[in-house]
Amino acid sequence: MSSLVLDHLYDGDRALFATELLDRYEEKQSVIVNFLYFANATHYRLFEKHRNAKELAYKQALLAGDFLLADGIALQVYKRTSDLNRVDNLNGTDLTPRLLDYLTQIYSVSLYVYSAYDEGIDKDTTRLEKGLDGLLRDFPGLRIASSYQSPYSERGTDFPFEQFERAVAKDDANIKLFLNCTGTPFQEVRVEAHRERFASQNMMVLNVWWFLDFVSGFETRAPEWVVKARVLETPYRILSRPRKNLKKFLRMFGIVRIRKKQLVNSLARLFRKK
């Protein structure tokens, strides 16, 4: 199953993704989009044998989703060095605004947002309101149908279905877009567990945990020269918000464990052949 996660990454042209997403949505009347960040892939052992039920459920949810997008340069590099095939960087922070711009120019779009706040890293309850204000400012054609927030929990929290379904009952928009900003791996696992319920409401679901951070101004974009330098963006993120980003950076060192195992397995196969 570990190799299947890499194989499941969307390998199409990023310029065509919005069209393919709409085609799938029109075909199924519901679609689920997941983003895979390299630090999460190593932390939850997506490229290794899982250790517990949570890791297994996360893998299964990613494989069951309609699209799995590579979030960040690190995953691009790992994919290329693992099987020589390339994938585009389609992170939620950049893709979601482009997608909203594209959709609102063609269709009527209603937005449903579920957010988790975490005051332990200064992500307070005002983040949702600021994020919604930013979305309405940037996309005047967008309509906020329903929004909800709860405290972040390591155990995750379930969806406010009754609130959302009341809004859906009065919603005549062409596209009902649900932004699930509640945290990996719980957002992906819970969406998959309730797939049929989202499908019955004709929802286009994007599991975009960090997207609201940038829209609300909680997190700021790195300067263009930092982004172009690539390797400088991670140190920039750590220095700007160490309590939030240092843990993510440290999780990337899981690659050392993975590569070590791959080397040992390769040597073992070589000696068996001899």
C-alpha positions in Angstrom: 0.0 0.0 0.0 2.9 2.4 0.7 4.0 2.5 -3.0 0.4 3.1 -4.0 0.3 6.5 -2.3 3.0 7.8 -4.6 1.3 6.2 -7.6 -1.9 7.9 -6.7 -0.5 11.4 -6.8 -2.0 13.5 -9.6 0.5 13.6 -12.4 -1.4 15.6 -14.9 -0.7 19.2 -16.1 -1.5 21.7 -13.4 -3.1 24.0 -16.0 -5.6 21.3 -16.7 -6.5 20.3 -13.2 -9.4 22.7 -12.8 -11.0 21.3 -15.9 -10.4 17.7 -14.8 -11.9 18.5 -11.4 -15.0 20.0 -12.9 -15.4 17.0 -15.3 -15.2 14.6 -12.3 -17.7 16.7 -10.3 -20.2 16.9 -13.1 -19.8 13.1 -13.6 -20.2 12.1 -10.0 -21.9 15.3 -8.6 -19.4 15.1 -5.7 -15.7 15.0 -5.5 -13.0 14.8 -2.8 -9.6 16.5 -3.2 -6.7 15.7 -0.8 -3.3 17.4 -0.5 -0.2 15.5 0.6 2.5 17.4 2.5 5.9 15.6 2.8 6.2 16.1 6.5 2.9 14.4 7.0 3.8 11.6 4.7 6.9 10.8 6.7 5.3 11.3 10.1 2.4 9.0 9.3 4.6 6.5 7.5 2.8 6.6 4.2 5.8 5.2 2.4 6.4 2.4 5.0 4.4 -0.2 6.8 1.8 1.4 9.0 2.2 1.0 12.8 -1.4 1.6 14.0 -5.0 2.1 12.9 -4.6 5.9 12.6 -1.8 5.6 10.0 -3.8 2.9 8.1 -7.0 5.0 8.1 -5.0 8.0 6.7 -3.5 5.9 3.9 -6.8 4.4 3.0 -8.5 7.9 3.0 -5.9 9.3 0.6 -6.2 6.4 -1.8 -10.0 6.6 -1.8 -10.1 10.3 -2.6 -10.8 11.4 -6.1 -7.6 13.5 -6.4 -4.3 13.4 -4.4 -2.2 16.5 -5.0 1.5 17.0 -4.2 1.8 19.8 -1.7 5.3 21.3 -1.8 8.7 20.9 -3.4 9.9 18.2 -1.0 7.3 15.7 -2.1 8.1 16.6 -5.8 11.7 15.7 -5.2 11.0 12.5 -3.3 8.6 11.4 -6.0 11.2 12.0 -8.7 14.0 10.2 -6.9 11.8 7.3 -6.0 10.4 6.4 -9.4 11.7 9.0 -11.9 8.2 10.3 -12.6 7.5 14.0 -11.9 4.5 15.6 -10.4 3.5 19.3 -10.2 3.4 21.2 -7.0 -0.3 21.8 -6.4 -0.4 23.0 -2.9 -3.7 24.1 -1.4 -2.4 27.7 -0.6 -1.8 28.5 -4.2 -4.3 26.2 -5.9 -7.4 27.1 -3.9 -7.4 30.8 -4.9 -6.8 29.9 -8.6 -9.6 27.4 -8.4 -12.0 29.9 -6.8 -11.2 32.5 -9.4 -11.8 30.0 -12.2 -15.1 28.7 -10.7 -16.7 32.0 -9.8 -16.1 33.4 -13.3 -18.2 30.5 -14.8 -20.6 29.3 -12.1 -22.5 30.4 -9.0 -20.4 29.0 -6.1 -21.5 28.6 -2.5 -18.8 28.1 0.1 -19.1 25.9 3.2 -16.2 26.3 5.7 -15.3 24.2 8.7 -12.2 25.5 10.6 -10.4 24.4 13.8 -8.6 27.1 15.9 -5.6 26.4 18.1 -4.8 29.0 20.7 -1.7 27.1 21.7 0.0 28.4 18.6 -1.9 31.8 18.6 -4.4 30.6 16.0 -7.5 32.1 17.8 -11.2 32.2 16.9 -10.9 35.4 14.9 -9.0 33.5 12.2 -12.2 32.2 10.6 -13.9 35.6 10.4 -10.8 37.2 9.0 -10.5 34.4 6.5 -14.1 34.7 5.3 -13.7 38.5 4.9 -10.6 37.9 2.8 -12.3 35.4 0.6 -15.3 37.8 0.0 -12.9 40.6 -0.8 -10.9 38.6 -3.3 -13.8 36.8 -4.9 -16.9 39.1 -5.0 -18.9 36.4 -6.8 -18.5 34.0 -3.9 -21.3 33.3 -1.4 -20.7 32.0 2.1 -23.5 29.5 2.7 -22.3 28.3 6.1 -19.3 28.4 8.4 -18.4 26.7 11.6 -15.3 26.4 13.9 -14.3 24.3 16.9 -11.1 23.9 19.0 -8.4 21.8 17.4 -8.2 18.3 18.9 -5.7 15.5 18.4 -8.7 13.2 18.3 -10.3 15.3 15.7 -13.9 16.6 15.7 -16.9 15.6 13.6 -18.7 17.8 11.1 -21.7 20.1 11.9 -23.8 18.2 9.3 -27.2 19.5 10.6 -26.1 23.2 10.2 -24.6 22.6 6.7 -27.6 20.5 5.5 -30.0 23.3 6.5 -28.0 25.7 4.3 -27.8 23.2 1.5 -31.6 22.8 1.4 -31.8 26.5 0.5 -28.8 26.5 -1.8 -29.3 26.7 -5.6 -25.7 27.4 -6.5 -24.1 25.4 -9.4 -21.2 24.3 -7.1 -21.3 23.7 -3.4 -17.7 23.9 -2.3 -16.7 22.6 1.2 -13.3 23.8 2.6 -12.3 21.5 5.4 -9.7 23.2 7.5 -9.6 21.0 10.6 -6.2 19.3 10.5 -4.5 16.2 9.0 -5.1 13.3 9.3 -8.5 13.8 10.8 -9.9 15.9 8.1 -9.1 13.3 5.4 -10.2 10.3 7.5 -13.5 11.9 8.5 -14.4 13.1 5.1 -13.9 9.6 3.7 -16.0 8.1 6.6 -18.8 10.4 5.6 -18.3 10.2 1.8 -21.9 9.2 1.1 -23.3 12.1 3.1 -21.2 14.6 1.2 -22.2 13.0 -2.0 -25.9 13.3 -1.2 -25.3 17.0 -0.8 -23.4 17.3 -4.1 -20.4 18.7 -2.3 -17.0 19.4 -3.9 -14.7 18.8 -0.9 -11.2 20.3 -0.5 -9.2 19.2 2.6 -7.1 22.3 3.0 -5.9 22.6 6.6 -3.5 25.5 6.1 -5.3 27.5 3.5 -7.3 29.6 5.9 -4.0 30.7 7.7 -2.9 32.6 4.6 -6.3 34.1 3.7 -6.8 35.3 7.3 -3.4 36.9 7.5 -2.3 34.5 10.3 0.4 33.3 8.0 2.1 35.5 5.4 3.5 34.5 2.1 7.3 34.3 1.8 8.9 37.0 -0.4 9.2 36.0 -4.0 12.9 35.7 -4.0 12.7 33.3 -1.0 10.2 31.1 -2.9 12.4 31.1 -6.0 15.4 30.0 -4.0 13.3 27.0 -2.8 15.6 25.8 0.0 15.2 29.1 1.8 11.4 28.9 2.3 11.5 26.3 5.1 13.9 28.3 7.3 11.8 31.4 6.5 8.6 29.6 7.8 10.4 28.4 10.9 11.7 31.8 11.8 8.4 33.5 11.2 6.3 31.1 13.3 8.5 28.7 15.2 5.8 27.2 17.4 3.7 26.2 14.4 6.3 25.3 11.8 9.3 23.8 13.7 7.5 20.5 14.3 6.6 20.3 10.6 10.2 20.8 9.7 11.5 18.2 12.1 9.0 15.6 10.8 10.8 15.8 7.4 13.8 14.1 8.9 11.7 10.9 8.7 13.2 10.7 5.2 16.5 9.5 6.8 14.7 6.5 8.3 12.9 5.7 5.1 16.1 6.0 2.9 18.0 3.9 5.4 15.4 1.1 5.2 15.4 1.3 1.4 19.2 1.0 1.3 19.2 -2.0 3.7 16.5 -3.7 1.7 18.3 -3.1 -1.6 21.6 -4.6 -0.1 19.6 -7.6 1.2 18.2 -8.3 -2.2 21.6 -8.0 -3.8 23.2 -10.5 -1.5 20.3 -12.9 -1.9 20.9 -12.9 -5.6 24.5 -13.8 -5.1 
